[in-house]
Amino acid sequence: MVICKHIYVSGRVQGVGYRYYTMLEARRLGLAGFAKNLRDGRVEVVAKGQQEQVDKFIQFLNHASPAAKVTSLEVEDNYQWDSQGFTTG
């Protein structure tokens, strides 16, 4: 079953390679979506794919970059995303 999650990642997640590692893992798992920095210091992530892979990816987001310090993940279900591939912006 294909699902799509919208995730806001808080903590020290900008300027530490977080989006790059997130992109590599998403592509490894075959997910579509994106990761982008927000002005408030969070990273916004969308992940679409098979439920098992999306669940693994969300767990990965807790420690995606060795230099990051994630303090919280805010996950929204049933997000709509129609693009292919995974990008950073």
MODELLER restraints for C-alpha pairs under 7 A, 6 or more apart:
rsr = mdl.restraints
at = mdl.atoms
rsr.add(forms.Gaussian(group=physical.xy_distance, feature=features.Distance(at['CA:1:A'], at['CA:50:A']), mean=5.53, stdev=0.5))
rsr.add(forms.Gaussian(group=physical.xy_distance, feature=features.Distance(at['CA:1:A'], at['CA:51:A']), mean=6.08, stdev=0.5))
rsr.add(forms.Gaussian(group=physical.xy_distance, feature=features.Distance(at['CA:2:A'], at['CA:48:A']), mean=6.92, stdev=0.5))
rsr.add(forms.Gaussian(group=physical.xy_distance, feature=features.Distance(at['CA:2:A'], at['CA:49:A']), mean=4.99, stdev=0.5))
rsr.add(forms.Gaussian(group=physical.xy_distance, feature=features.Distance(at['CA:2:A'], at['CA:50:A']), mean=4.51, stdev=0.5))
rsr.add(forms.Gaussian(group=physical.xy_distance, feature=features.Distance(at['CA:2:A'], at['CA:51:A']), mean=6.00, stdev=0.5))
rsr.add(forms.Gaussian(group=physical.xy_distance, feature=features.Distance(at['CA:3:A'], at['CA:48:A']), mean=5.63, stdev=0.5))
rsr.add(forms.Gaussian(group=physical.xy_distance, feature=features.Distance(at['CA:3:A'], at['CA:49:A']), mean=5.67, stdev=0.5))
rsr.add(forms.Gaussian(group=physical.xy_distance, feature=features.Distance(at['CA:3:A'], at['CA:50:A']), mean=6.19, stdev=0.5))
rsr.add(forms.Gaussian(group=physical.xy_distance, feature=features.Distance(at['CA:3:A'], at['CA:51:A']), mean=5.76, stdev=0.5))
rsr.add(forms.Gaussian(group=physical.xy_distance, feature=features.Distance(at['CA:3:A'], at['CA:78:A']), mean=6.93, stdev=0.5))
rsr.add(forms.Gaussian(group=physical.xy_distance, feature=features.Distance(at['CA:4:A'], at['CA:47:A']), mean=5.58, stdev=0.5))
rsr.add(forms.Gaussian(group=physical.xy_distance, feature=features.Distance(at['CA:4:A'], at['CA:48:A']), mean=4.15, stdev=0.5))
rsr.add(forms.Gaussian(group=physical.xy_distance, feature=features.Distance(at['CA:4:A'], at['CA:49:A']), mean=6.61, stdev=0.5))
rsr.add(forms.Gaussian(group=physical.xy_distance, feature=features.Distance(at['CA:4:A'], at['CA:77:A']), mean=6.70, stdev=0.5))
rsr.add(forms.Gaussian(group=physical.xy_distance, feature=features.Distance(at['CA:4:A'], at['CA:78:A']), mean=5.74, stdev=0.5))
rsr.add(forms.Gaussian(group=physical.xy_distance, feature=features.Distance(at['CA:4:A'], at['CA:79:A']), mean=5.33, stdev=0.5))
rsr.add(forms.Gaussian(group=physical.xy_distance, feature=features.Distance(at['CA:4:A'], at['CA:80:A']), mean=6.67, stdev=0.5))
rsr.add(forms.Gaussian(group=physical.xy_distance, feature=features.Distance(at['CA:5:A'], at['CA:46:A']), mean=5.71, stdev=0.5))
rsr.add(forms.Gaussian(group=physical.xy_distance, feature=features.Distance(at['CA:5:A'], at['CA:47:A']), mean=5.36, stdev=0.5))
rsr.add(forms.Gaussian(group=physical.xy_distance, feature=features.Distance(at['CA:5:A'], at['CA:48:A']), mean=6.48, stdev=0.5))
rsr.add(forms.Gaussian(group=physical.xy_distance, feature=features.Distance(at['CA:5:A'], at['CA:75:A']), mean=6.61, stdev=0.5))
rsr.add(forms.Gaussian(group=physical.xy_distance, feature=features.Distance(at['CA:5:A'], at['CA:76:A']), mean=5.73, stdev=0.5))
rsr.add(forms.Gaussian(group=physical.xy_distance, feature=features.Distance(at['CA:5:A'], at['CA:77:A']), mean=5.05, stdev=0.5))
rsr.add(forms.Gaussian(group=physical.xy_distance, feature=features.Distance(at['CA:5:A'], at['CA:78:A']), mean=6.26, stdev=0.5))
rsr.add(forms.Gaussian(group=physical.xy_distance, feature=features.Distance(at['CA:5:A'], at['CA:79:A']), mean=5.54, stdev=0.5))
rsr.add(forms.Gaussian(group=physical.xy_distance, feature=features.Distance(at['CA:6:A'], at['CA:45:A']), mean=5.94, stdev=0.5))
rsr.add(forms.Gaussian(group=physical.xy_distance, feature=features.Distance(at['CA:6:A'], at['CA:46:A']), mean=4.62, stdev=0.5))
rsr.add(forms.Gaussian(group=physical.xy_distance, feature=features.Distance(at['CA:6:A'], at['CA:47:A']), mean=6.71, stdev=0.5))
rsr.add(forms.Gaussian(group=physical.xy_distance, feature=features.Distance(at['CA:6:A'], at['CA:75:A']), mean=5.80, stdev=0.5))
rsr.add(forms.Gaussian(group=physical.xy_distance, feature=features.Distance(at['CA:6:A'], at['CA:76:A']), mean=5.03, stdev=0.5))
rsr.add(forms.Gaussian(group=physical.xy_distance, feature=features.Distance(at['CA:6:A'], at['CA:77:A']), mean=6.63, stdev=0.5))
rsr.add(forms.Gaussian(group=physical.xy_distance, feature=features.Distance(at['CA:6:A'], at['CA:79:A']), mean=5.97, stdev=0.5))
rsr.add(forms.Gaussian(group=physical.xy_distance, feature=features.Distance(at['CA:7:A'], at['CA:44:A']), mean=5.88, stdev=0.5))
rsr.add(forms.Gaussian(group=physical.xy_distance, feature=features.Distance(at['CA:7:A'], at['CA:45:A']), mean=4.96, stdev=0.5))
rsr.add(forms.Gaussian(group=physical.xy_distance, feature=features.Distance(at['CA:7:A'], at['CA:46:A']), mean=6.13, stdev=0.5))
rsr.add(forms.Gaussian(group=physical.xy_distance, feature=features.Distance(at['CA:7:A'], at['CA:73:A']), mean=6.54, stdev=0.5))
rsr.add(forms.Gaussian(group=physical.xy_distance, feature=features.Distance(at['CA:7:A'], at['CA:74:A']), mean=5.46, stdev=0.5))
rsr.add(forms.Gaussian(group=physical.xy_distance, feature=features.Distance(at['CA:7:A'], at['CA:75:A']), mean=4.50, stdev=0.5))
rsr.add(forms.Gaussian(group=physical.xy_distance, feature=features.Distance(at['CA:7:A'], at['CA:76:A']), mean=6.24, stdev=0.5))
rsr.add(forms.Gaussian(group=physical.xy_distance, feature=features.Distance(at['CA:8:A'], at['CA:42:A']), mean=6.52, stdev=0.5))
rsr.add(forms.Gaussian(group=physical.xy_distance, feature=features.Distance(at['CA:8:A'], at['CA:43:A']), mean=5.83, stdev=0.5))
rsr.add(forms.Gaussian(group=physical.xy_distance, feature=features.Distance(at['CA:8:A'], at['CA:44:A']), mean=4.72, stdev=0.5))
rsr.add(forms.Gaussian(group=physical.xy_distance, feature=features.Distance(at['CA:8:A'], at['CA:45:A']), mean=6.24, stdev=0.5))
rsr.add(forms.Gaussian(group=physical.xy_distance, feature=features.Distance(at['CA:8:A'], at['CA:73:A']), mean=5.70, stdev=0.5))
rsr.add(forms.Gaussian(group=physical.xy_distance, feature=features.Distance(at['CA:8:A'], at['CA:74:A']), mean=5.03, stdev=0.5))
rsr.add(forms.Gaussian(group=physical.xy_distance, feature=features.Distance(at['CA:8:A'], at['CA:75:A']), mean=6.64, stdev=0.5))
rsr.add(forms.Gaussian(group=physical.xy_distance, feature=features.Distance(at['CA:9:A'], at['CA:42:A']), mean=5.47, stdev=0.5))
rsr.add(forms.Gaussian(group=physical.xy_distance, feature=features.Distance(at['CA:9:A'], at['CA:43:A']), mean=5.11, stdev=0.5))
rsr.add(forms.Gaussian(group=physical.xy_distance, feature=features.Distance(at['CA:9:A'], at['CA:44:A']), mean=6.39, stdev=0.5))
rsr.add(forms.Gaussian(group=physical.xy_distance, feature=features.Distance(at['CA:9:A'], at['CA:70:A']), mean=6.89, stdev=0.5))
rsr.add(forms.Gaussian(group=physical.xy_distance, feature=features.Distance(at['CA:9:A'], at['CA:72:A']), mean=5.99, stdev=0.5))
rsr.add(forms.Gaussian(group=physical.xy_distance, feature=features.Distance(at['CA:9:A'], at['CA:73:A']), mean=4.77, stdev=0.5))
rsr.add(forms.Gaussian(group=physical.xy_distance, feature=features.Distance(at['CA:9:A'], at['CA:74:A']), mean=6.58, stdev=0.5))
rsr.add(forms.Gaussian(group=physical.xy_distance, feature=features.Distance(at['CA:10:A'], at['CA:42:A']), mean=4.82, stdev=0.5))
rsr.add(forms.Gaussian(group=physical.xy_distance, feature=features.Distance(at['CA:10:A'], at['CA:43:A']), mean=6.81, stdev=0.5))
rsr.add(forms.Gaussian(group=physical.xy_distance, feature=features.Distance(at['CA:10:A'], at['CA:70:A']), mean=5.85, stdev=0.5))
rsr.add(forms.Gaussian(group=physical.xy_distance, feature=features.Distance(at['CA:10:A'], at['CA:71:A']), mean=5.57, stdev=0.5))
rsr.add(forms.Gaussian(group=physical.xy_distance, feature=features.Distance(at['CA:10:A'], at['CA:72:A']), mean=5.21, stdev=0.5))
rsr.add(forms.Gaussian(group=physical.xy_distance, feature=features.Distance(at['CA:10:A'], at['CA:73:A']), mean=6.44, stdev=0.5))
rsr.add(forms.Gaussian(group=physical.xy_distance, feature=features.Distance(at['CA:11:A'], at['CA:42:A']), mean=6.88, stdev=0.5))
rsr.add(forms.Gaussian(group=physical.xy_distance, feature=features.Distance(at['CA:11:A'], at['CA:69:A']), mean=5.62, stdev=0.5))
rsr.add(forms.Gaussian(group=physical.xy_distance, feature=features.Distance(at['CA:11:A'], at['CA:70:A']), mean=4.57, stdev=0.5))
rsr.add(forms.Gaussian(group=physical.xy_distance, feature=features.Distance(at['CA:11:A'], at['CA:71:A']), mean=4.78, stdev=0.5))
rsr.add(forms.Gaussian(group=physical.xy_distance, feature=features.Distance(at['CA:11:A'], at['CA:72:A']), mean=6.89, stdev=0.5))
rsr.add(forms.Gaussian(group=physical.xy_distance, feature=features.Distance(at['CA:12:A'], at['CA:68:A']), mean=5.30, stdev=0.5))
rsr.add(forms.Gaussian(group=physical.xy_distance, feature=features.Distance(at['CA:12:A'], at['CA:69:A']), mean=4.93, stdev=0.5))
rsr.add(forms.Gaussian(group=physical.xy_distance, feature=features.Distance(at['CA:12:A'], at['CA:70:A']), mean=6.18, stdev=0.5))
rsr.add(forms.Gaussian(group=physical.xy_distance, feature=features.Distance(at['CA:13:A'], at['CA:42:A']), mean=6.67, stdev=0.5))
rsr.add(forms.Gaussian(group=physical.xy_distance, feature=features.Distance(at['CA:13:A'], at['CA:43:A']), mean=6.70, stdev=0.5))
rsr.add(forms.Gaussian(group=physical.xy_distance, feature=features.Distance(at['CA:13:A'], at['CA:68:A']), mean=5.21, stdev=0.5))
rsr.add(forms.Gaussian(group=physical.xy_distance, feature=features.Distance(at['CA:13:A'], at['CA:69:A']), mean=6.56, stdev=0.5))
rsr.add(forms.Gaussian(group=physical.xy_distance, feature=features.Distance(at['CA:13:A'], at['CA:70:A']), mean=6.68, stdev=0.5))
rsr.add(forms.Gaussian(group=physical.xy_distance, feature=features.Distance(at['CA:14:A'], at['CA:37:A']), mean=6.82, stdev=0.5))
rsr.add(forms.Gaussian(group=physical.xy_distance, feature=features.Distance(at['CA:14:A'], at['CA:41:A']), mean=6.60, stdev=0.5))
rsr.add(forms.Gaussian(group=physical.xy_distance, feature=features.Distance(at['CA:16:A'], at['CA:65:A']), mean=6.83, stdev=0.5))
rsr.add(forms.Gaussian(group=physical.xy_distance, feature=features.Distance(at['CA:16:A'], at['CA:67:A']), mean=5.54, stdev=0.5))
rsr.add(forms.Gaussian(group=physical.xy_distance, feature=features.Distance(at['CA:16:A'], at['CA:68:A']), mean=5.88, stdev=0.5))
rsr.add(forms.Gaussian(group=physical.xy_distance, feature=features.Distance(at['CA:17:A'], at['CA:65:A']), mean=6.09, stdev=0.5))
rsr.add(forms.Gaussian(group=physical.xy_distance, feature=features.Distance(at['CA:18:A'], at['CA:64:A']), mean=5.99, stdev=0.5))
rsr.add(forms.Gaussian(group=physical.xy_distance, feature=features.Distance(at['CA:18:A'], at['CA:65:A']), mean=4.94, stdev=0.5))
rsr.add(forms.Gaussian(group=physical.xy_distance, feature=features.Distance(at['CA:18:A'], at['CA:68:A']), mean=6.63, stdev=0.5))
rsr.add(forms.Gaussian(group=physical.xy_distance, feature=features.Distance(at['CA:19:A'], at['CA:35:A']), mean=5.78, stdev=0.5))
rsr.add(forms.Gaussian(group=physical.xy_distance, feature=features.Distance(at['CA:19:A'], at['CA:36:A']), mean=6.90, stdev=0.5))
rsr.add(forms.Gaussian(group=physical.xy_distance, feature=features.Distance(at['CA:19:A'], at['CA:88:A']), mean=6.38, stdev=0.5))
rsr.add(forms.Gaussian(group=physical.xy_distance, feature=features.Distance(at['CA:21:A'], at['CA:64:A']), mean=5.80, stdev=0.5))
rsr.add(forms.Gaussian(group=physical.xy_distance, feature=features.Distance(at['CA:21:A'], at['CA:65:A']), mean=6.02, stdev=0.5))
rsr.add(forms.Gaussian(group=physical.xy_distance, feature=features.Distance(at['CA:22:A'], at['CA:64:A']), mean=5.97, stdev=0.5))
rsr.add(forms.Gaussian(group=physical.xy_distance, feature=features.Distance(at['CA:23:A'], at['CA:86:A']), mean=6.34, stdev=0.5))
rsr.add(forms.Gaussian(group=physical.xy_distance, feature=features.Distance(at['CA:23:A'], at['CA:87:A']), mean=6.59, stdev=0.5))
rsr.add(forms.Gaussian(group=physical.xy_distance, feature=features.Distance(at['CA:23:A'], at['CA:88:A']), mean=6.86, stdev=0.5))
rsr.add(forms.Gaussian(group=physical.xy_distance, feature=features.Distance(at['CA:26:A'], at['CA:57:A']), mean=6.79, stdev=0.5))
rsr.add(forms.Gaussian(group=physical.xy_distance, feature=features.Distance(at['CA:26:A'], at['CA:86:A']), mean=6.76, stdev=0.5))
rsr.add(forms.Gaussian(group=physical.xy_distance, feature=features.Distance(at['CA:27:A'], at['CA:86:A']), mean=6.49, stdev=0.5))
rsr.add(forms.Gaussian(group=physical.xy_distance, feature=features.Distance(at['CA:29:A'], at['CA:53:A']), mean=5.94, stdev=0.5))
rsr.add(forms.Gaussian(group=physical.xy_distance, feature=features.Distance(at['CA:31:A'], at['CA:47:A']), mean=6.17, stdev=0.5))
rsr.add(forms.Gaussian(group=physical.xy_distance, feature=features.Distance(at['CA:31:A'], at['CA:48:A']), mean=5.49, stdev=0.5))
rsr.add(forms.Gaussian(group=physical.xy_distance, feature=features.Distance(at['CA:31:A'], at['CA:49:A']), mean=5.01, stdev=0.5))
rsr.add(forms.Gaussian(group=physical.xy_distance, feature=features.Distance(at['CA:31:A'], at['CA:85:A']), mean=6.84, stdev=0.5))
rsr.add(forms.Gaussian(group=physical.xy_distance, feature=features.Distance(at['CA:31:A'], at['CA:86:A']), mean=6.69, stdev=0.5))
rsr.add(forms.Gaussian(group=physical.xy_distance, feature=features.Distance(at['CA:32:A'], at['CA:47:A']), mean=5.82, stdev=0.5))
rsr.add(forms.Gaussian(group=physical.xy_distance, feature=features.Distance(at['CA:32:A'], at['CA:48:A']), mean=5.05, stdev=0.5))
rsr.add(forms.Gaussian(group=physical.xy_distance, feature=features.Distance(at['CA:32:A'], at['CA:49:A']), mean=6.53, stdev=0.5))
rsr.add(forms.Gaussian(group=physical.xy_distance, feature=features.Distance(at['CA:32:A'], at['CA:84:A']), mean=5.38, stdev=0.5))
rsr.add(forms.Gaussian(group=physical.xy_distance, feature=features.Distance(at['CA:32:A'], at['CA:85:A']), mean=4.45, stdev=0.5))
rsr.add(forms.Gaussian(group=physical.xy_distance, feature=features.Distance(at['CA:32:A'], at['CA:86:A']), mean=4.70, stdev=0.5))
rsr.add(forms.Gaussian(group=physical.xy_distance, feature=features.Distance(at['CA:33:A'], at['CA:46:A']), mean=4.79, stdev=0.5))
rsr.add(forms.Gaussian(group=physical.xy_distance, feature=features.Distance(at['CA:33:A'], at['CA:47:A']), mean=4.80, stdev=0.5))
rsr.add(forms.Gaussian(group=physical.xy_distance, feature=features.Distance(at['CA:33:A'], at['CA:48:A']), mean=6.00, stdev=0.5))
rsr.add(forms.Gaussian(group=physical.xy_distance, feature=features.Distance(at['CA:33:A'], at['CA:85:A']), mean=6.35, stdev=0.5))
rsr.add(forms.Gaussian(group=physical.xy_distance, feature=features.Distance(at['CA:33:A'], at['CA:86:A']), mean=4.64, stdev=0.5))
rsr.add(forms.Gaussian(group=physical.xy_distance, feature=features.Distance(at['CA:33:A'], at['CA:87:A']), mean=6.56, stdev=0.5))
rsr.add(forms.Gaussian(group=physical.xy_distance, feature=features.Distance(at['CA:34:A'], at['CA:45:A']), mean=5.57, stdev=0.5))
rsr.add(forms.Gaussian(group=physical.xy_distance, feature=features.Distance(at['CA:34:A'], at['CA:46:A']), mean=5.32, stdev=0.5))
rsr.add(forms.Gaussian(group=physical.xy_distance, feature=features.Distance(at['CA:34:A'], at['CA:47:A']), mean=6.98, stdev=0.5))
rsr.add(forms.Gaussian(group=physical.xy_distance, feature=features.Distance(at['CA:34:A'], at['CA:86:A']), mean=5.14, stdev=0.5))
rsr.add(forms.Gaussian(group=physical.xy_distance, feature=features.Distance(at['CA:34:A'], at['CA:87:A']), mean=4.65, stdev=0.5))
rsr.add(forms.Gaussian(group=physical.xy_distance, feature=features.Distance(at['CA:34:A'], at['CA:88:A']), mean=5.44, stdev=0.5))
rsr.add(forms.Gaussian(group=physical.xy_distance, feature=features.Distance(at['CA:35:A'], at['CA:43:A']), mean=6.58, stdev=0.5))
rsr.add(forms.Gaussian(group=physical.xy_distance, feature=features.Distance(at['CA:35:A'], at['CA:44:A']), mean=5.56, stdev=0.5))
rsr.add(forms.Gaussian(group=physical.xy_distance, feature=features.Distance(at['CA:35:A'], at['CA:45:A']), mean=4.36, stdev=0.5))
rsr.add(forms.Gaussian(group=physical.xy_distance, feature=features.Distance(at['CA:35:A'], at['CA:46:A']), mean=6.65, stdev=0.5))
rsr.add(forms.Gaussian(group=physical.xy_distance, feature=features.Distance(at['CA:35:A'], at['CA:87:A']), mean=6.53, stdev=0.5))
rsr.add(forms.Gaussian(group=physical.xy_distance, feature=features.Distance(at['CA:35:A'], at['CA:88:A']), mean=4.84, stdev=0.5))
rsr.add(forms.Gaussian(group=physical.xy_distance, feature=features.Distance(at['CA:35:A'], at['CA:89:A']), mean=6.47, stdev=0.5))
rsr.add(forms.Gaussian(group=physical.xy_distance, feature=features.Distance(at['CA:36:A'], at['CA:43:A']), mean=5.54, stdev=0.5))
rsr.add(forms.Gaussian(group=physical.xy_distance, feature=features.Distance(at['CA:36:A'], at['CA:44:A']), mean=5.34, stdev=0.5))
rsr.add(forms.Gaussian(group=physical.xy_distance, feature=features.Distance(at['CA:36:A'], at['CA:45:A']), mean=6.64, stdev=0.5))
rsr.add(forms.Gaussian(group=physical.xy_distance, feature=features.Distance(at['CA:36:A'], at['CA:88:A']), mean=5.54, stdev=0.5))
rsr.add(forms.Gaussian(group=physical.xy_distance, feature=features.Distance(at['CA:36:A'], at['CA:89:A']), mean=4.72, stdev=0.5))
rsr.add(forms.Gaussian(group=physical.xy_distance, feature=features.Distance(at['CA:37:A'], at['CA:43:A']), mean=4.56, stdev=0.5))
rsr.add(forms.Gaussian(group=physical.xy_distance, feature=features.Distance(at['CA:37:A'], at['CA:44:A']), mean=6.32, stdev=0.5))
rsr.add(forms.Gaussian(group=physical.xy_distance, feature=features.Distance(at['CA:38:A'], at['CA:44:A']), mean=6.70, stdev=0.5))
rsr.add(forms.Gaussian(group=physical.xy_distance, feature=features.Distance(at['CA:47:A'], at['CA:54:A']), mean=6.45, stdev=0.5))
rsr.add(forms.Gaussian(group=physical.xy_distance, feature=features.Distance(at['CA:48:A'], at['CA:54:A']), mean=6.77, stdev=0.5))
rsr.add(forms.Gaussian(group=physical.xy_distance, feature=features.Distance(at['CA:62:A'], at['CA:70:A']), mean=5.83, stdev=0.5))
rsr.add(forms.Gaussian(group=physical.xy_distance, feature=features.Distance(at['CA:63:A'], at['CA:70:A']), mean=6.93, stdev=0.5))
